[in-house]
């Protein structure tokens, strides 16, 4: 069975112009009808287009999708399975957040009151999931699975007082880091405060702090744009992460 451009476009919910573009860039090559020269697609193109549509939803660029489609089928399947796990994790955390929100609304409307320990549980689970999705792979490689898992478990087990203290410590870190980033003075009391606050923040989840591990984390910050984006965005300055790295390398001895 073959599909015309129009038929395949309707089946997949894309425009004919999109299919023609995919053909031009080699992402979804079309065959040519020997009689009239029109584009047409074999049945196998349906599966390929389904993959393209999936990975677009997952945020892959067309270049990345094209590279993935050139790989063996088992690697494509593994990529789909990884995305499914990500979606399942997001679903579970959204469900937990909805459940907590429903109980909060019920309590505000005169229903059963929530225990203090329950009020922040969903937020901690969500943060754990985000951290694992964004940085889990690199952290496991650098520190080992056992160390990483222990850190995650320590965070999950924080009391509400410690959890709120951790959040307050990070906010204080952002404030101090903004000052040092603006002045550029690494010898100042503010710079030493940045180091102490960052160390204190790490110790909420690190079972065994060492200066060597702290410097190693700083180097990972410098090498990974995701870390740079995190601190730059929260501080509001484009070189905040660069300043944080410099502070850690200076004082973590």
MODELLER restraints for C-alpha pairs under 7 A, 6 or more apart:
rsr = mdl.restraints
at = mdl.atoms
rsr.add(forms.Gaussian(group=physical.xy_distance, feature=features.Distance(at['CA:1:A'], at['CA:42:A']), mean=6.24, stdev=0.5))
rsr.add(forms.Gaussian(group=physical.xy_distance, feature=features.Distance(at['CA:1:A'], at['CA:43:A']), mean=5.78, stdev=0.5))
rsr.add(forms.Gaussian(group=physical.xy_distance, feature=features.Distance(at['CA:2:A'], at['CA:40:A']), mean=6.37, stdev=0.5))
rsr.add(forms.Gaussian(group=physical.xy_distance, feature=features.Distance(at['CA:2:A'], at['CA:41:A']), mean=5.30, stdev=0.5))
rsr.add(forms.Gaussian(group=physical.xy_distance, feature=features.Distance(at['CA:2:A'], at['CA:42:A']), mean=4.55, stdev=0.5))
rsr.add(forms.Gaussian(group=physical.xy_distance, feature=features.Distance(at['CA:2:A'], at['CA:43:A']), mean=5.89, stdev=0.5))
rsr.add(forms.Gaussian(group=physical.xy_distance, feature=features.Distance(at['CA:3:A'], at['CA:40:A']), mean=5.44, stdev=0.5))
rsr.add(forms.Gaussian(group=physical.xy_distance, feature=features.Distance(at['CA:3:A'], at['CA:41:A']), mean=4.97, stdev=0.5))
rsr.add(forms.Gaussian(group=physical.xy_distance, feature=features.Distance(at['CA:3:A'], at['CA:42:A']), mean=6.44, stdev=0.5))
rsr.add(forms.Gaussian(group=physical.xy_distance, feature=features.Distance(at['CA:4:A'], at['CA:39:A']), mean=6.47, stdev=0.5))
rsr.add(forms.Gaussian(group=physical.xy_distance, feature=features.Distance(at['CA:4:A'], at['CA:40:A']), mean=4.61, stdev=0.5))
rsr.add(forms.Gaussian(group=physical.xy_distance, feature=features.Distance(at['CA:4:A'], at['CA:41:A']), mean=6.39, stdev=0.5))
rsr.add(forms.Gaussian(group=physical.xy_distance, feature=features.Distance(at['CA:5:A'], at['CA:16:A']), mean=5.83, stdev=0.5))
rsr.add(forms.Gaussian(group=physical.xy_distance, feature=features.Distance(at['CA:5:A'], at['CA:19:A']), mean=6.91, stdev=0.5))
rsr.add(forms.Gaussian(group=physical.xy_distance, feature=features.Distance(at['CA:5:A'], at['CA:39:A']), mean=6.35, stdev=0.5))
rsr.add(forms.Gaussian(group=physical.xy_distance, feature=features.Distance(at['CA:5:A'], at['CA:40:A']), mean=6.10, stdev=0.5))
rsr.add(forms.Gaussian(group=physical.xy_distance, feature=features.Distance(at['CA:6:A'], at['CA:16:A']), mean=5.83, stdev=0.5))
rsr.add(forms.Gaussian(group=physical.xy_distance, feature=features.Distance(at['CA:9:A'], at['CA:15:A']), mean=5.48, stdev=0.5))
rsr.add(forms.Gaussian(group=physical.xy_distance, feature=features.Distance(at['CA:9:A'], at['CA:16:A']), mean=5.44, stdev=0.5))
rsr.add(forms.Gaussian(group=physical.xy_distance, feature=features.Distance(at['CA:22:A'], at['CA:28:A']), mean=5.16, stdev=0.5))
rsr.add(forms.Gaussian(group=physical.xy_distance, feature=features.Distance(at['CA:22:A'], at['CA:29:A']), mean=6.93, stdev=0.5))
rsr.add(forms.Gaussian(group=physical.xy_distance, feature=features.Distance(at['CA:23:A'], at['CA:29:A']), mean=4.39, stdev=0.5))
rsr.add(forms.Gaussian(group=physical.xy_distance, feature=features.Distance(at['CA:23:A'], at['CA:30:A']), mean=5.83, stdev=0.5))
rsr.add(forms.Gaussian(group=physical.xy_distance, feature=features.Distance(at['CA:27:A'], at['CA:66:A']), mean=5.65, stdev=0.5))
rsr.add(forms.Gaussian(group=physical.xy_distance, feature=features.Distance(at['CA:30:A'], at['CA:39:A']), mean=5.67, stdev=0.5))
rsr.add(forms.Gaussian(group=physical.xy_distance, feature=features.Distance(at['CA:30:A'], at['CA:40:A']), mean=5.66, stdev=0.5))
rsr.add(forms.Gaussian(group=physical.xy_distance, feature=features.Distance(at['CA:30:A'], at['CA:41:A']), mean=5.40, stdev=0.5))
rsr.add(forms.Gaussian(group=physical.xy_distance, feature=features.Distance(at['CA:31:A'], at['CA:39:A']), mean=5.65, stdev=0.5))
rsr.add(forms.Gaussian(group=physical.xy_distance, feature=features.Distance(at['CA:31:A'], at['CA:40:A']), mean=5.24, stdev=0.5))
rsr.add(forms.Gaussian(group=physical.xy_distance, feature=features.Distance(at['CA:31:A'], at['CA:41:A']), mean=5.92, stdev=0.5))
rsr.add(forms.Gaussian(group=physical.xy_distance, feature=features.Distance(at['CA:32:A'], at['CA:38:A']), mean=5.50, stdev=0.5))
rsr.add(forms.Gaussian(group=physical.xy_distance, feature=features.Distance(at['CA:32:A'], at['CA:39:A']), mean=4.83, stdev=0.5))
rsr.add(forms.Gaussian(group=physical.xy_distance, feature=features.Distance(at['CA:32:A'], at['CA:40:A']), mean=5.96, stdev=0.5))
rsr.add(forms.Gaussian(group=physical.xy_distance, feature=features.Distance(at['CA:33:A'], at['CA:39:A']), mean=6.34, stdev=0.5))
rsr.add(forms.Gaussian(group=physical.xy_distance, feature=features.Distance(at['CA:33:A'], at['CA:40:A']), mean=6.49, stdev=0.5))
rsr.add(forms.Gaussian(group=physical.xy_distance, feature=features.Distance(at['CA:52:A'], at['CA:65:A']), mean=6.56, stdev=0.5))
rsr.add(forms.Gaussian(group=physical.xy_distance, feature=features.Distance(at['CA:55:A'], at['CA:65:A']), mean=6.71, stdev=0.5))
rsr.add(forms.Gaussian(group=physical.xy_distance, feature=features.Distance(at['CA:68:A'], at['CA:76:A']), mean=6.52, stdev=0.5))
rsr.add(forms.Gaussian(group=physical.xy_distance, feature=features.Distance(at['CA:93:A'], at['CA:125:A']), mean=6.79, stdev=0.5))
rsr.add(forms.Gaussian(group=physical.xy_distance, feature=features.Distance(at['CA:93:A'], at['CA:126:A']), mean=5.75, stdev=0.5))
rsr.add(forms.Gaussian(group=physical.xy_distance, feature=features.Distance(at['CA:96:A'], at['CA:122:A']), mean=5.83, stdev=0.5))
rsr.add(forms.Gaussian(group=physical.xy_distance, feature=features.Distance(at['CA:97:A'], at['CA:122:A']), mean=5.36, stdev=0.5))
rsr.add(forms.Gaussian(group=physical.xy_distance, feature=features.Distance(at['CA:100:A'], at['CA:122:A']), mean=6.75, stdev=0.5))
rsr.add(forms.Gaussian(group=physical.xy_distance, feature=features.Distance(at['CA:106:A'], at['CA:112:A']), mean=6.95, stdev=0.5))
rsr.add(forms.Gaussian(group=physical.xy_distance, feature=features.Distance(at['CA:107:A'], at['CA:113:A']), mean=4.96, stdev=0.5))
rsr.add(forms.Gaussian(group=physical.xy_distance, feature=features.Distance(at['CA:117:A'], at['CA:160:A']), mean=6.14, stdev=0.5))
rsr.add(forms.Gaussian(group=physical.xy_distance, feature=features.Distance(at['CA:124:A'], at['CA:156:A']), mean=6.47, stdev=0.5))
rsr.add(forms.Gaussian(group=physical.xy_distance, feature=features.Distance(at['CA:128:A'], at['CA:152:A']), mean=6.91, stdev=0.5))
rsr.add(forms.Gaussian(group=physical.xy_distance, feature=features.Distance(at['CA:139:A'], at['CA:148:A']), mean=6.57, stdev=0.5))
rsr.add(forms.Gaussian(group=physical.xy_distance, feature=features.Distance(at['CA:140:A'], at['CA:148:A']), mean=5.87, stdev=0.5))
rsr.add(forms.Gaussian(group=physical.xy_distance, feature=features.Distance(at['CA:151:A'], at['CA:205:A']), mean=4.97, stdev=0.5))
rsr.add(forms.Gaussian(group=physical.xy_distance, feature=features.Distance(at['CA:151:A'], at['CA:206:A']), mean=5.48, stdev=0.5))
rsr.add(forms.Gaussian(group=physical.xy_distance, feature=features.Distance(at['CA:151:A'], at['CA:207:A']), mean=6.76, stdev=0.5))
rsr.add(forms.Gaussian(group=physical.xy_distance, feature=features.Distance(at['CA:152:A'], at['CA:205:A']), mean=6.97, stdev=0.5))
rsr.add(forms.Gaussian(group=physical.xy_distance, feature=features.Distance(at['CA:154:A'], at['CA:205:A']), mean=5.45, stdev=0.5))
rsr.add(forms.Gaussian(group=physical.xy_distance, feature=features.Distance(at['CA:155:A'], at['CA:204:A']), mean=6.93, stdev=0.5))
rsr.add(forms.Gaussian(group=physical.xy_distance, feature=features.Distance(at['CA:155:A'], at['CA:205:A']), mean=5.25, stdev=0.5))
rsr.add(forms.Gaussian(group=physical.xy_distance, feature=features.Distance(at['CA:166:A'], at['CA:201:A']), mean=6.04, stdev=0.5))
rsr.add(forms.Gaussian(group=physical.xy_distance, feature=features.Distance(at['CA:166:A'], at['CA:204:A']), mean=6.68, stdev=0.5))
rsr.add(forms.Gaussian(group=physical.xy_distance, feature=features.Distance(at['CA:169:A'], at['CA:197:A']), mean=6.41, stdev=0.5))
rsr.add(forms.Gaussian(group=physical.xy_distance, feature=features.Distance(at['CA:169:A'], at['CA:201:A']), mean=6.15, stdev=0.5))
rsr.add(forms.Gaussian(group=physical.xy_distance, feature=features.Distance(at['CA:170:A'], at['CA:201:A']), mean=6.42, stdev=0.5))
rsr.add(forms.Gaussian(group=physical.xy_distance, feature=features.Distance(at['CA:173:A'], at['CA:194:A']), mean=5.79, stdev=0.5))
rsr.add(forms.Gaussian(group=physical.xy_distance, feature=features.Distance(at['CA:173:A'], at['CA:197:A']), mean=5.65, stdev=0.5))
rsr.add(forms.Gaussian(group=physical.xy_distance, feature=features.Distance(at['CA:173:A'], at['CA:198:A']), mean=6.54, stdev=0.5))
rsr.add(forms.Gaussian(group=physical.xy_distance, feature=features.Distance(at['CA:174:A'], at['CA:234:A']), mean=6.77, stdev=0.5))
rsr.add(forms.Gaussian(group=physical.xy_distance, feature=features.Distance(at['CA:174:A'], at['CA:235:A']), mean=5.42, stdev=0.5))
rsr.add(forms.Gaussian(group=physical.xy_distance, feature=features.Distance(at['CA:176:A'], at['CA:190:A']), mean=6.04, stdev=0.5))
rsr.add(forms.Gaussian(group=physical.xy_distance, feature=features.Distance(at['CA:176:A'], at['CA:193:A']), mean=6.99, stdev=0.5))
rsr.add(forms.Gaussian(group=physical.xy_distance, feature=features.Distance(at['CA:176:A'], at['CA:194:A']), mean=5.83, stdev=0.5))
rsr.add(forms.Gaussian(group=physical.xy_distance, feature=features.Distance(at['CA:177:A'], at['CA:194:A']), mean=5.91, stdev=0.5))
rsr.add(forms.Gaussian(group=physical.xy_distance, feature=features.Distance(at['CA:177:A'], at['CA:240:A']), mean=6.85, stdev=0.5))
rsr.add(forms.Gaussian(group=physical.xy_distance, feature=features.Distance(at['CA:177:A'], at['CA:244:A']), mean=6.93, stdev=0.5))
rsr.add(forms.Gaussian(group=physical.xy_distance, feature=features.Distance(at['CA:178:A'], at['CA:235:A']), mean=5.71, stdev=0.5))
rsr.add(forms.Gaussian(group=physical.xy_distance, feature=features.Distance(at['CA:178:A'], at['CA:240:A']), mean=6.89, stdev=0.5))
rsr.add(forms.Gaussian(group=physical.xy_distance, feature=features.Distance(at['CA:180:A'], at['CA:190:A']), mean=6.31, stdev=0.5))
rsr.add(forms.Gaussian(group=physical.xy_distance, feature=features.Distance(at['CA:180:A'], at['CA:191:A']), mean=5.94, stdev=0.5))
rsr.add(forms.Gaussian(group=physical.xy_distance, feature=features.Distance(at['CA:181:A'], at['CA:239:A']), mean=6.97, stdev=0.5))
rsr.add(forms.Gaussian(group=physical.xy_distance, feature=features.Distance(at['CA:181:A'], at['CA:240:A']), mean=5.68, stdev=0.5))
rsr.add(forms.Gaussian(group=physical.xy_distance, feature=features.Distance(at['CA:181:A'], at['CA:243:A']), mean=5.75, stdev=0.5))
rsr.add(forms.Gaussian(group=physical.xy_distance, feature=features.Distance(at['CA:186:A'], at['CA:247:A']), mean=6.42, stdev=0.5))
rsr.add(forms.Gaussian(group=physical.xy_distance, feature=features.Distance(at['CA:191:A'], at['CA:247:A']), mean=6.40, stdev=0.5))
rsr.add(forms.Gaussian(group=physical.xy_distance, feature=features.Distance(at['CA:195:A'], at['CA:247:A']), mean=6.28, stdev=0.5))
rsr.add(forms.Gaussian(group=physical.xy_distance, feature=features.Distance(at['CA:195:A'], at['CA:248:A']), mean=5.85, stdev=0.5))
rsr.add(forms.Gaussian(group=physical.xy_distance, feature=features.Distance(at['CA:195:A'], at['CA:251:A']), mean=6.72, stdev=0.5))
rsr.add(forms.Gaussian(group=physical.xy_distance, feature=features.Distance(at['CA:203:A'], at['CA:209:A']), mean=6.58, stdev=0.5))
rsr.add(forms.Gaussian(group=physical.xy_distance, feature=features.Distance(at['CA:211:A'], at['CA:252:A']), mean=4.98, stdev=0.5))
rsr.add(forms.Gaussian(group=physical.xy_distance, feature=features.Distance(at['CA:211:A'], at['CA:253:A']), mean=5.69, stdev=0.5))
rsr.add(forms.Gaussian(group=physical.xy_distance, feature=features.Distance(at['CA:214:A'], at['CA:252:A']), mean=6.72, stdev=0.5))
rsr.add(forms.Gaussian(group=physical.xy_distance, feature=features.Distance(at['CA:215:A'], at['CA:248:A']), mean=6.37, stdev=0.5))
rsr.add(forms.Gaussian(group=physical.xy_distance, feature=features.Distance(at['CA:215:A'], at['CA:249:A']), mean=5.73, stdev=0.5))
rsr.add(forms.Gaussian(group=physical.xy_distance, feature=features.Distance(at['CA:215:A'], at['CA:252:A']), mean=6.48, stdev=0.5))
rsr.add(forms.Gaussian(group=physical.xy_distance, feature=features.Distance(at['CA:218:A'], at['CA:245:A']), mean=5.06, stdev=0.5))
rsr.add(forms.Gaussian(group=physical.xy_distance, feature=features.Distance(at['CA:218:A'], at['CA:248:A']), mean=6.54, stdev=0.5))
rsr.add(forms.Gaussian(group=physical.xy_distance, feature=features.Distance(at['CA:221:A'], at['CA:227:A']), mean=5.18, stdev=0.5))
rsr.add(forms.Gaussian(group=physical.xy_distance, feature=features.Distance(at['CA:221:A'], at['CA:228:A']), mean=6.31, stdev=0.5))
rsr.add(forms.Gaussian(group=physical.xy_distance, feature=features.Distance(at['CA:222:A'], at['CA:228:A']), mean=6.95, stdev=0.5))
rsr.add(forms.Gaussian(group=physical.xy_distance, feature=features.Distance(at['CA:222:A'], at['CA:242:A']), mean=6.76, stdev=0.5))
rsr.add(forms.Gaussian(group=physical.xy_distance, feature=features.Distance(at['CA:222:A'], at['CA:245:A']), mean=6.72, stdev=0.5))
rsr.add(forms.Gaussian(group=physical.xy_distance, feature=features.Distance(at['CA:228:A'], at['CA:241:A']), mean=5.16, stdev=0.5))
rsr.add(forms.Gaussian(group=physical.xy_distance, feature=features.Distance(at['CA:231:A'], at['CA:240:A']), mean=6.13, stdev=0.5))
rsr.add(forms.Gaussian(group=physical.xy_distance, feature=features.Distance(at['CA:231:A'], at['CA:241:A']), mean=5.50, stdev=0.5))
rsr.add(forms.Gaussian(group=physical.xy_distance, feature=features.Distance(at['CA:232:A'], at['CA:238:A']), mean=5.22, stdev=0.5))
rsr.add(forms.Gaussian(group=physical.xy_distance, feature=features.Distance(at['CA:232:A'], at['CA:239:A']), mean=6.38, stdev=0.5))
rsr.add(forms.Gaussian(group=physical.xy_distance, feature=features.Distance(at['CA:232:A'], at['CA:240:A']), mean=5.05, stdev=0.5))
rsr.add(forms.Gaussian(group=physical.xy_distance, feature=features.Distance(at['CA:232:A'], at['CA:241:A']), mean=5.94, stdev=0.5))
